[in-house]
């Protein structure tokens, strides 16, 4: 498909906005699914989410239980879930972070609701569809340009 450069430039702002909103929606739906899993499994307790840090010989993001229940974290969250959380939170905050502490029971209120509100304020009708199919299949990548795609 051939396109004119002038047409692309003329629609650039609209495309950037749609891309941002699509990523925001993807992040919202992914976090909504994770919050639902956390609720169903009755998970709670403080955790520390840490970015990868090669200087610390940590080459992948990690989530550590702060109340000594690391086996529960490892049972319910795989590496892709943790990467999704790190990327999604960075996208939602519009900045990267080194470490972030929160209680698993706060997932809905701290992350899902604000993302939902941001979508509504942007004029997006947030439907009630649930599950991975609503997010277009796998919910593993926020595509925020980190090179982890």
N, C-alpha and C positions, 0 to 999 in steps of 0.2 A: 504494500500500500504506500503510495507516494503522497507526500504532504508538502505544502508550501511552507517555507520558513516563516513568512509573514503571518500565516494562519496560526502556527504554533505560538509565536510570540504574542499574538493578539489574545490567545486563550490561556496564556501562562498563569495569570493570577487565579483564574477559575480552576485550572488543573491543580495548582498548588493547594488551594482550599479544599478541593474534593479529596486529594490525597491525604491531607491532614485529617479531615473528618473520617475518611475510611480507616485510617490507622487508629484514630480515637475510638471508633466503633469496634474495631477488632480488639483493642486493648480492653474496652469495657466488657465485651462478651467473654473474652478469655478470663478476665478477673471474676466475672459473674460465675462462670463455670467452676473456677477454683474455689471461690467462696462457698458455692453450693456443696462441693466435695468436702470442704473443711467442716461445714455445718453438719452434713450427714454423718461424718466420722466423729463428730463431737470433739474436734481438736481444739485445743486452747493452750495458752501459755506463751510466754515471751520467746521470741526468736531474734536472731541477728542475721540479716541478709548481707553478705559481703561480696563485693565485686572481685573479679579475678585480679591477682596482683603477683606478677612474675617475680618481683623482688622478694616476696614472701614465699616463693615457690608454690603459689596457688594459681593454677592455670585455668581454673573454671570457677564460676561463682558458687558460693556455698551458703547453706542455711543451717545455722547451728541453734539448737535448743539452749535456752539460757536457764532452764530449770532441770537440766539433767535427763531429759527424755529424748535424747538424740535418736534412739532406735525407732521411736514413733515417727519422727520427721523422715527418716530414711525409708520407713515402710510406706509412707503416704505420698512422698514427693520424689520424683526421679530428677535426674540432671536437667532434662528438658523443662520440667515444671519450674525449677529454680531459675534457669535462664530466662524463661518467660516472665517470671516475677521481676527479675533484675531489669530486663529490657523494658517491660511494661511500666514499671515504676519510674525509670529514667525518662521514658516518653511522657508519662503523665505529669511528672514534675518539671519537664522541659529542661532538665539538667541531669548530669550524671552524679553519682554519689559513691562514696567508698564503702560505707557501712550504714545500715538502717536497722533500727530495732523497733519491733512492734509486737503486739499480741495477736496470735492467729485469730482469736475471736473478734478482732477489730477489722478484719479483711473487708467485710461488707461496708461498714461505716467509714473507714479511713480511705478506701480506694474505689469501691464499686459505686457508691452513691455520688461522690464528686465527679466521677467520669460520666455517669448518667446525667447529672445536672449540666455538665459542660456540653453534652450532646443536645440536650433540650434547649439550652440557651443559644446554641448555634442553629436552632431551627430544625433539628432532626427529630422525627417522630420515632421514639424508641418503642419498637414493637415488643410483644410479649413472647416471641419465639424463644425457646431455650434449647440448650444442648450444643454440641459441637457443630451440627449441621447449620445452625443459625449463624455461626461465624465463618461459614464457608469451608467446613471440614476441619482439618487439624488446626489447633490453636497453639502454635509453637513459635511464631516469629512476628515481632511487632514491626519489623522493617524500618527501623529508625536510622538506618544508614551507618551502622556500627561496623560493618564488614563481617558480621556474624551470620549473614544470610545463607 
